[in-house]
Amino acid sequence: MNIRETGRMNVTKIKNTLRKRKVLSFIKSKKCDIVFVQETRLSPLDSQMLSVGWAGFVGAASGSSKSRGVTTLISKHLQFKCLKQSKDDAGRTLLLLSNVYAPNIDDPTFFGQLEKKIIDMGDYPVILGGDFNEVMDPVLDRSSKLVQVSRTHTALKGMSEACALIEVWWLQNPSGWDYTFFSSPHHSFSRIDFFLVSQSLISAAASSTIGNIILSDHSPVYLHMFAFNTTTRTPRWRLNSSLLLDETFKESLRSQINLYIETNVPSAPSAGVAWEALKAFLRGHIIQYASFKKRESLAKLQDLEQQIAITESSFKRNSSSANLNKLTKLKYEFNTIPSQKAAFSLFYVRQKYFEEGDKEGRLLARYIKQREALTTISAIKDDHGHLLFEPKRINTVFSNFYMDLYRPVLKFYATFKSSQNHSGSA
């Protein structure tokens, strides 16, 4: 899906025909592919009337009162198929793309329910936008000098952390400030309209901008997205527990641990550093040993297959009991190796079943997502001060940094080794 522009608007009632045309004309002029509209005050039937013109898909959640309702409009030119849709009874949220109109009272339960709905939708990238009626930063996002941290603000921050969502405008404008809403009674500005997106979509976010307050007392907010390029992640390494039944492996592991302790522990700056380095060291040794055993097993299978072919040919020429016994023994030995693999596969399946049962493992999935969010680097500045979001370019910056860091050390070792060779030859 290639989304050129995503926008969100709070329009405060668009049932009036003239006002509806003004809003749709304004949206069309901005050439958006996806639009989140809040406070529409439209019934489900009236919401479908918005599908005229450029809109190909209309998803709406309408409340019972006249102060709620959200609608998501998706351009007919966008290759889009709605796989799953979830609405709340209060007419405030619409998920898949998540369009939010939060209550304008201190109601932390709203964001708790929204968090649950996002998690229930599955492990998919999220674009969540709308009128949150709350700021992400009480100091920077309000013109008023009075700083108040409400329970709703705490719930909003908790939801964004639990779902690993990042506020795009702030990420792309770390030193800037702007507002999206003007309160006439309080004569103050605030930034309560924004987009929260998943970590995996940060590299696809080209820009996020705030428009002018024209059609209502809220500014439209725009999110320009590139084509979604999913970065291939390295699979999570896991210990093959069947190796622990191998006495040779256990003895090898003990010797490697002793070697590491003798060589590295005395010079380690702290016990924590020594422990973390030991885990990386043992992981490399385990991977090396497992690869060796795999190659050995494949070579043995190929050798047995060749012996079976030769013995079977001999048995066809001479059907003696000796040839039959030899052939039977080779086939049994050959089948033993795949049987061991199958037994381990069954053991792993049973282990997974008894650990998780018929549960979906949402608590664990949520915990893993939070842990990944803590270790994910969403943006970085290069040597020229440019802010980078693409994972490949971020990796290149780190690679170049460590190459420059260790180049003098490598050069010193190369010079030292060369001088040692010269002195040895002399």
Stockholm file with secondary structure:
# STOCKHOLM 1.0

chainA/1-426         MNIRETGRMNVTKIKNTLRKRKVLSFIKSKKCDIVFVQETRLSPLDSQMLSVGWAGFVGAASGSSKSRGVTTLISKHLQFKCLKQSKDDAGRTLLLLSNVYAPNIDDPTFFGQLEKKIIDMGDYPVILGGDFNEVMDPVLDRSSKLVQVSRTHTALKGMSEACALIEVWWLQNPSGWDYTFFSSPHHSFSRIDFFLVSQSLISAAASSTIGNIILSDHSPVYLHMFAFNTTTRTPRWRLNSSLLLDETFKESLRSQINLYIETNVPSAPSAGVAWEALKAFLRGHIIQYASFKKRESLAKLQDLEQQIAITESSFKRNSSSANLNKLTKLKYEFNTIPSQKAAFSLFYVRQKYFEEGDKEGRLLARYIKQREALTTISAIKDDHGHLLFEPKRINTVFSNFYMDLYRPVLKFYATFKSSQNHSGSA
#=GR chainA/1-426 SS CBCSCEEEEECSCCCSHHHHHHHHHHHHHTTCSEEEEECCCCCHHHHHGGGSTTEEEEEEECCSSSSCCEEEEEETTSCCCCCCCEECTTSCEEETTEEEECCSSCCTHHHHHHHHHHHHTCSCCCEEEEECSSCSCTTTTBSSSCCCCCHHHHHHHHHHHHTTEEEHHHHHCTTCCCCSEEETTTTEEECCEEEEEEGGGGGGEEEEEECCCCSSSBCCEEEEECBCCCCCCCCCCCCCGGGGGCHHHHHHHHHHHHHHHHHHGGGCSCHHHHHHHHHHHHHHHHHHHHHHHHHHHHHHHHHHHHHHHHHHHHHHHCCCHHHHHHHHHHHHHHHHHHHHHHHHHHHHHHHHHHHHTTCCCHHHHHHHHHHHHHHCCCCEECTTCCEECCHHHHHHHHHHHHHHHHHHHHHHHHHHHHHHHHHHHC
#=GC SS_cons         CBCSCEEEEECSCCCSHHHHHHHHHHHHHTTCSEEEEECCCCCHHHHHGGGSTTEEEEEEECCSSSSCCEEEEEETTSCCCCCCCEECTTSCEEETTEEEECCSSCCTHHHHHHHHHHHHTCSCCCEEEEECSSCSCTTTTBSSSCCCCCHHHHHHHHHHHHTTEEEHHHHHCTTCCCCSEEETTTTEEECCEEEEEEGGGGGGEEEEEECCCCSSSBCCEEEEECBCCCCCCCCCCCCCGGGGGCHHHHHHHHHHHHHHHHHHGGGCSCHHHHHHHHHHHHHHHHHHHHHHHHHHHHHHHHHHHHHHHHHHHHHHHCCCHHHHHHHHHHHHHHHHHHHHHHHHHHHHHHHHHHHHTTCCCHHHHHHHHHHHHHHCCCCEECTTCCEECCHHHHHHHHHHHHHHHHHHHHHHHHHHHHHHHHHHHC
//
